Amino acid sequence: MRNYLDAVISMQIYNYYGKYNKAKSIYEKYEDIFPEDIYLKNKILNEYEISTGQFVLKSKPRNLQIVLFDVCQNNCIMCTQKNKKYNYFLPEKYIYEITDLLPYLDTILWQGGEIFLWDRFIDFLQIVSNYKRITQSIITNFQYIEREEIIKLINIHNIKLIISIDGAKKNTYEKIRKGSSYSRLLKNIRLLNTLKEKYNSNISLHINFVILKENYQEINEIINFAKEYKFESVSFIKCTATPDYDNNFDSSVKFEIEKNLKFAVINAVKKNIAISIQYPSKLSDLIRNRNITSGNMICKFPWYKLLLAEDYNFAPECSCFKRQTYNEQNICIQDMWNSKLMQDYRKHIMSIQQKKKICNHDCLFYGSYYFENMPAVSLNYLGYK
C-alpha cells in the first residue's frame, strides 16, 4: 500500500512541475497491478489522466466544493448572494450522490449562506467523517452556533474550520459584516479554543480575510488576531465586485495594500502563521507567466475538483468564469463531471494560448491547492526546490 501512495505523491509532484512523461511512466509501471483500494486506484488513474491531458475522465472527482444554500442572517456589504437569499437549496438527490462519492474523495469544502443554519449539517459531517481520509473544510461566519454544536464539531475527525473575519477591530468588522457581532465572534472563538483543548481535538482554525477599501489598513493586524486566538493560517482574498459594491482601488491604495501584505508576510513568519494570498501581486503574475511560457498547465482544477454552486450551477471552482446550470436539466454529478463545460475547461487549459474566453483572467489560484490533504513532502523531494 505504501508503494502506491508513494507513486501517487510522485506523480502529483511531477504533474505539478509539468514533468508529464515522468508521471505517465510511473502509471505504466503500476497499471497491471492496481491496488484493490478504490481510493488509491482512482487517484493514480486521475494523475495519469492529468499527465496525458485527457478531457473525458474515467476517474471520479477527488475534491468537491458544495454550496448547500444561500440562507444567511447577515448582510455583508460585498456579498454576492445578499440579494438572492432564500432562493437556493441544494436538491436532496445530490446529497445522496455526494454520499456515493465519499470513498473517492480527498476533501469537501462546505459553504452557504451561513452553513450552521442548517440543523442537519453537523449530523452530515459526522457521516462523512467515517471516511478518515477526507478533510472537511467549512466556511462560516461562526455567529450562529451553540456550545453543544461546538462540542459535536470538535469531536469530528479532520475538520478545517475557516472563519470569515474581514476586520481585526470591532468597528471595521461590524461595518463590513452587517448583522454580525464582534463580541459574539470572540465569545464563540474563545469557547471553541477552550473546548478544543479540553477534548484534545485536531480541528484546525483558519481565517478568510477579503481585502476591501474598508479594511486594507488592518491586513497586518489580522495576523496578530490570528496568533492571539490560535488560528493556523490567514488567506487574503480579492473581492469580487457586485452591483451594490465597487471595490476598485486607486494607485495609492494599491501601493498601500502591497506594502501591508509584505508586512503581514513578515509578521506571519515570526508568529508561525501560514499565509495564502489570493490577490493580484507581482508574484501571482510571475507564476502565471512562467507556467504559460513553459507549457505547464496553469490550473488542474478541472481534472480533480467540482463545484456545485448557488443558483444551481456548476464549474471546476468558485473563481471559474463560465458555469452551467444543472437544476433545469436535472443531471447527475457524474454527468457534470464529463459535461461539455468541464471538457471545454480541460481542452482550453491544455492549449492556453487559445483566445477563448472561458477561464477567468483574474483567477489567482492556478492549481495552488493541488497538494491539499497530501502527506507532507519536502520541497527538495525528487530534486525540486
C-alpha positions in Angstrom: 0.0 0.0 0.0 2.8 2.4 0.8 4.4 1.9 -2.6 1.1 3.0 -4.3 0.9 6.1 -2.0 4.5 7.0 -2.9 3.6 6.5 -6.6 0.6 8.9 -6.3 2.8 11.6 -4.5 5.5 11.2 -7.1 3.0 11.6 -10.0 1.4 14.6 -8.3 4.7 16.3 -7.9 5.8 15.5 -11.5 2.5 16.8 -12.8 2.7 20.0 -10.7 6.1 20.8 -12.3 5.0 19.9 -15.8 7.1 16.7 -16.0 4.1 14.8 -17.5 6.2 12.0 -19.2 7.7 11.0 -15.8 4.3 10.9 -14.2 3.0 8.8 -17.1 5.9 6.3 -16.7 5.0 5.8 -13.1 1.4 4.9 -14.0 2.6 2.5 -16.7 4.7 0.7 -14.0 1.7 0.1 -11.8 -1.2 -0.2 -14.3 -1.2 -4.0 -14.3 -1.0 -4.3 -10.5 -3.5 -1.6 -9.4 -4.4 -1.8 -5.7 -7.8 -3.1 -4.6 -8.2 0.2 -2.6 -10.6 2.1 -4.8 -9.4 5.5 -3.3 -5.8 4.9 -4.4 -6.9 3.3 -7.7 -9.0 6.4 -8.6 -6.3 8.8 -7.5 -3.5 7.2 -9.5 -5.8 7.0 -12.6 -6.7 10.7 -12.1 -3.0 11.6 -12.0 -2.5 9.7 -15.2 -5.3 11.5 -16.9 -3.7 14.8 -15.9 -0.3 13.7 -17.2 -1.8 12.7 -20.6 -4.2 15.7 -20.9 -7.4 13.7 -21.1 -10.5 15.7 -21.3 -13.0 12.9 -20.8 -12.2 11.3 -17.5 -12.7 7.7 -16.2 -11.7 8.8 -12.7 -14.1 10.4 -10.3 -13.8 13.8 -8.6 -11.3 13.9 -5.7 -12.4 17.3 -4.3 -15.9 18.7 -4.0 -17.0 22.3 -3.2 -20.6 22.4 -2.1 -22.8 25.4 -1.6 -25.7 24.0 0.4 -28.0 27.0 0.4 -28.0 30.8 0.4 -29.7 31.4 3.8 -27.8 33.9 5.9 -28.9 36.3 8.7 -26.2 38.8 7.9 -25.9 41.4 5.1 -22.2 41.8 4.3 -21.5 44.8 2.1 -19.6 42.9 -0.5 -21.7 39.7 -0.5 -22.6 38.2 -3.9 -25.6 36.5 -2.5 -27.3 39.1 -0.4 -29.9 40.0 -3.0 -30.7 36.3 -3.7 -31.2 34.9 -0.2 -33.7 32.0 0.3 -33.7 31.3 -3.5 -31.4 28.3 -3.4 -31.1 25.0 -1.6 -29.1 22.0 -2.9 -31.6 19.4 -4.1 -31.8 16.4 -1.8 -30.9 14.0 -4.7 -27.4 15.5 -4.8 -26.8 14.8 -1.1 -27.2 11.1 -1.9 -24.9 11.4 -4.9 -22.3 13.1 -2.7 -22.5 10.2 -0.3 -21.8 7.8 -3.1 -18.6 9.7 -4.0 -17.2 9.7 -0.5 -14.9 6.6 -1.0 -13.0 8.6 -3.7 -12.6 12.0 -2.1 -9.7 13.8 -0.5 -11.6 16.9 0.5 -15.0 18.5 0.7 -15.5 22.3 1.1 -18.9 23.2 2.6 -20.3 26.7 2.5 -23.6 28.7 2.4 -25.1 31.2 3.1 -24.3 30.5 6.7 -23.7 26.8 6.9 -24.5 26.3 10.6 -28.1 27.5 10.0 -28.8 24.0 8.5 -29.9 21.9 11.5 -28.7 18.7 9.8 -25.3 19.9 8.9 -23.2 18.6 11.8 -25.0 15.2 11.6 -23.9 15.0 7.9 -20.4 16.0 8.9 -20.3 13.0 11.2 -21.4 10.7 8.4 -18.7 11.9 6.1 -16.1 11.6 8.9 -16.4 7.8 8.7 -14.1 8.2 5.7 -10.9 9.1 7.6 -9.0 10.3 4.5 -11.5 13.1 3.9 -10.7 16.6 5.1 -13.9 18.6 5.5 -13.4 22.4 5.3 -16.2 24.7 6.5 -16.6 28.3 5.6 -18.6 30.1 8.3 -19.1 33.5 10.0 -19.3 31.5 13.2 -22.0 33.6 14.6 -24.8 31.1 14.9 -23.5 28.1 16.8 -24.3 26.8 20.3 -22.0 25.2 22.8 -23.5 21.7 22.2 -22.9 22.1 18.5 -19.3 23.2 19.0 -18.7 20.1 21.2 -20.0 17.8 18.4 -18.0 19.7 15.8 -14.6 19.4 17.6 -15.1 15.7 18.1 -15.4 15.1 14.3 -12.2 13.9 12.7 -10.2 16.1 10.2 -12.2 19.3 10.3 -10.8 22.6 8.9 -12.8 25.5 10.1 -12.5 28.6 8.0 -14.0 31.7 9.7 -14.7 34.8 7.6 -13.2 37.7 9.6 -12.9 40.8 7.4 -11.8 43.2 10.2 -9.4 42.9 13.1 -11.2 45.5 15.1 -14.8 45.8 16.2 -15.9 48.8 14.2 -14.4 47.6 10.9 -15.7 44.1 11.4 -19.3 45.2 12.1 -19.2 47.8 9.4 -18.4 45.2 6.8 -20.3 42.2 8.1 -23.6 43.9 8.8 -25.7 42.0 11.3 -22.7 40.3 12.9 -21.5 40.9 16.4 -17.8 41.2 17.1 -18.3 40.3 20.7 -20.3 37.2 19.8 -17.5 36.2 17.4 -14.8 36.5 20.1 -17.0 34.6 22.6 -17.5 31.7 20.2 -13.8 31.5 19.2 -12.7 31.6 22.9 -15.2 28.8 23.7 -14.0 26.8 20.7 -10.4 27.0 21.8 -11.3 26.1 25.4 -13.3 23.0 24.3 -10.7 22.1 21.7 -8.1 21.9 24.4 -10.4 20.0 26.8 -11.3 17.3 24.2 -7.8 17.2 22.6 -9.4 18.0 19.2 -7.5 18.1 16.0 -9.8 20.7 14.4 -7.7 23.4 12.7 -8.7 27.1 12.6 -8.2 29.4 9.6 -9.2 33.0 8.6 -10.6 34.2 5.3 -9.9 38.0 5.0 -11.4 39.7 1.9 -9.4 42.8 1.1 -11.7 45.9 0.9 -11.4 49.6 0.9 -12.8 49.5 4.5 -10.2 47.1 5.9 -6.9 47.1 4.0 -5.2 49.0 6.9 -5.8 46.0 9.1 -4.1 43.5 6.9 -1.2 43.2 9.3 -3.5 43.4 12.4 -5.4 40.3 11.3 -2.1 38.3 11.7 -1.9 39.5 15.3 -5.5 38.5 15.8 -4.8 35.1 14.3 -1.9 34.5 16.7 -3.9 35.6 19.8 -6.9 33.4 19.0 -4.8 30.3 17.9 -5.5 30.3 14.2 -3.1 28.4 11.9 -3.4 30.4 8.8 -4.8 33.6 7.1 -6.0 33.8 3.5 -6.1 37.2 1.9 -8.7 37.2 -0.8 -9.6 39.5 -3.7 -13.1 40.9 -3.5 -15.5 40.2 -6.4 -17.3 43.4 -7.4 -21.1 43.2 -7.1 -23.8 45.6 -8.4 -24.0 47.0 -4.8 -20.3 47.2 -4.0 -17.5 48.7 -6.1 -14.1 47.6 -4.7 -11.8 49.4 -7.2 -8.7 50.9 -5.7 -6.7 53.9 -6.9 -2.9 53.5 -7.3 -2.0 54.9 -3.9 -4.3 52.3 -2.1 -2.9 49.5 -4.3 0.6 50.5 -3.2 -0.5 50.5 0.5 -2.1 47.1 0.1 1.1 45.7 -1.4 3.1 47.2 1.4 0.8 45.9 4.1 0.8 42.4 2.6 4.6 42.4 2.7 4.5 43.4 6.4 1.8 40.7 7.0 4.0 38.0 5.5 7.0 39.0 7.7 4.8 39.2 10.7 3.2 35.8 9.9 6.7 34.2 9.6 7.6 35.5 13.0 4.3 34.2 14.6 4.3 30.9 12.7 1.1 31.7 10.9 0.6 30.3 7.4 -0.3 32.8 4.6 -2.3 32.4 1.4 -2.5 35.4 -0.9 -5.3 35.1 -3.4 -4.9 38.7 -4.5 -3.2 40.4 -7.6 0.5 40.7 -7.0 3.8 40.6 -8.8 4.3 37.1 -7.6 1.0 35.8 -9.0 1.8 37.4 -12.3 5.2 35.8 -12.3 3.9 32.3 -11.6 1.2 32.7 -14.3 3.6 33.9 -17.0 6.2 31.2 -16.1 3.6 28.4 -16.4 2.2 29.7 -19.7 5.7 30.1 -21.3 6.9 26.7 -20.0 3.9 24.9 -21.4 2.8 23.8 -17.9 -0.9 23.6 -17.2 -1.7 26.8 -15.4 -4.5 25.1 -13.5 -5.5 21.5 -12.7 -8.9 22.1 -11.0 -11.0 20.8 -14.0 -9.2 17.4 -13.6 -9.9 16.8 -9.9 -12.4 19.2 -8.5 -16.1 20.1 -9.0 -18.1 22.9 -7.6 -21.9 22.8 -7.0 -22.7 26.5 -6.6 -25.5 28.8 -5.8 -28.1 29.5 -8.4 -28.0 25.8 -9.4 -24.8 26.0 -11.5 -21.5 24.1 -11.6 -17.9 24.7 -12.6 -14.5 23.4 -11.7 -14.0 26.0 -9.0 -15.6 29.1 -7.5 -13.3 31.5 -9.3 -14.2 30.0 -12.7 -15.8 32.4 -15.1 -18.1 30.2 -17.2 -20.7 28.0 -15.5 -23.5 25.7 -16.5 -27.0 25.3 -14.9 -27.9 21.9 -13.6 -31.2 22.3 -11.9 -33.4 22.6 -15.0 -31.6 19.7 -16.7 -31.7 17.6 -13.6 -28.4 16.0 -14.5 -26.3 13.9 -12.1 -22.9 14.7 -10.7 -21.2 12.2 -12.9 -22.8 13.9 -16.0 -21.5 17.2 -14.7 -18.0 15.8 -14.3 -17.7 15.0 -18.0 -20.0 17.6 -19.3 -19.2 19.8 -22.3 -18.4 22.6 -19.9 -15.8 20.6 -18.0 -14.3 19.2 -21.2 -14.0 22.8 -22.6 -12.1 23.9 -19.5 -9.7 20.9 -19.8 -9.2 21.5 -23.6 -8.7 25.2 -23.0 -6.1 24.7 -20.3 -4.2 22.1 -22.4 -3.8 24.8 -25.0 -3.9 28.0 -23.0 -2.6 30.1 -26.0 -6.1 29.9 -27.5 -8.0 33.2 -27.3 -11.1 31.5 -25.9 -12.9 33.4 -23.2 -13.7 30.5 -20.8 -11.3 31.0 -17.9 -11.5 34.0 -15.6 -8.5 36.1 -16.4 -8.3 37.4 -12.8 -8.1 33.9 -11.3 -5.3 33.7 -8.8 -5.5 30.0 -7.9 -3.8 28.3 -10.8 -4.0 24.9 -9.0 -2.3 26.2 -5.8 -4.4 23.7 -3.8 -3.3 20.8 -5.9 -1.4 19.3 -2.9 -4.3 19.8 -0.4 -4.6 16.8 2.0 -1.5 15.1 0.8 1.2 13.8 3.2 3.9 16.4 4.0 6.6 16.4 1.3 9.9 18.1 1.3 10.5 20.9 -1.2 13.6 19.0 -2.3 11.5 15.9 -3.0 12.5 14.4 -6.4 15.2 17.0 -6.7 12.9 20.0 -6.9 13.3 23.2 -4.9 
